[in-house]
């Protein structure tokens, strides 16, 4: 990561309303902002995206976070939401119309696909291309394709998309692109610089970093964020509060040092897993050079701590025994916090897809690689009993 990004993350509050020397922004815990005259109220309400009128629209604490996120991603503007799904939902609600078609590329977060399935009742179609390296994306574009939505790396299997190649195709057809950049954070990957139109984040993960706040964000051009403000934010009400924004800002200040530690721990754990006889494959861009190594090195300046691996003879019973034997890696959803977590897509009825058989996902936390490896080895030993 570069020094500019670190300065943005750690930048002190420079707005009004605080005493001399205050480095943290105040929490504007207010629902509304009064005005000196009715004429001024009417004027500001007519452009609520850039004026503090009602905290369902804008709030100074949230606005400071949005400024930081836009700077980090290299975007013109950002809008924060009450959750990552609030951000994704706003993108779909704000940009899609009945009769549109969405092309999903790579394995994408399950609730995002569930939302797309829900939108079918409103006449919005979609296609899923789960393996970005196995298909020609251009062949699946339709006349009514208005949006290409993707993750890179993708959910669970961590496959990487050639982002400049995808955005080149999209621009040739006049299609907007949206990328979920939660895995990398803006420190390790810059999708807007690669031609992506909008970037979404679950701030719940690495950016928040402490597993105590839920939030989401969309970053892009001024015009598009303004469009989403009125069509996807104001009308649907997935509002981030000032208190939540302050917690995300706290996480942002330590993001550079935390991401370095996540990376250091994860790469050590990956090397250990690759050498273990109970592991048949490990999935992480650090070792999965698909489509090729040049794509990895050009798109990533570092790697986060989310990975998956395949357990030998990975039945539900063996996967359950392995996971239950872990002590440091705790069982739970989500990822990107300070703690190490483990889960699996397997269910007692089997995996939702053949490629997920025996798959275990690890969110490598900050506890230290040696402790994490000892915990994993304890679980591997339990399989022999």
BELURZI-V7531 format. One line per field, one symbol per residue. ss: DSSP state (A for helix, B for strand, O for the rest). burial: 1 if it has 16 or more other C-alpha atoms within 10 Angstrom, else 0. A space follows every 10 residues. Layout:
# BELURZI-V7531
ss->???
burial->???
This chain:
# BELURZI-V7531
ss->OOAAAAAAAA OOOOOOOOOO OOOOOOOOOO OBOOOOOAAA AAAAAOOAAA OOOBOOOOOA AAAAAAAAAA AAAOOOBBBB BOOAAAAAAA AAAAAOOOOO BBBBBOOOOA AAAAAAAAAA AAOOBBBBBO OOOOOOAAAA OOOOBBBBBB BOOOOOOOOO OOAAAAAAAA AAOOOBBBBB OOOOAAAAOO AAAAOOOBBB BBOOOOOOOO OOOOOBBBBB OAAAAAAAAA AAAOOOOOOO OAAAAAAAAA AAAAAAAAAA AAAAAAAAAA AAAAOOOOBB BBBOOOOOOO OOAAAAAAAO OOOOOBBBBB BOOOOAAAAA AAAAAOOOOB BOOOOOOOOO BBBOOOBOOB OOOAAAOOBB BBBOOOOOAA AAAAAAAAAA AAOOO
burial->0000110111 0010000000 0000111100 0000000000 0001100110 1110111111 1111111111 1111111111 1111111111 1111110001 1111111100 0110010010 0001111111 0110001000 1000111111 1111111111 1111011001 0000111111 1111111111 1101111111 1111111111 1011111111 1001111111 1111000111 1111111111 1111110111 1111111011 0011000111 1111110101 0000110011 0111111111 1101110111 0110111111 1000111111 1111110000 1000011111 1111111110 0110111011 01000
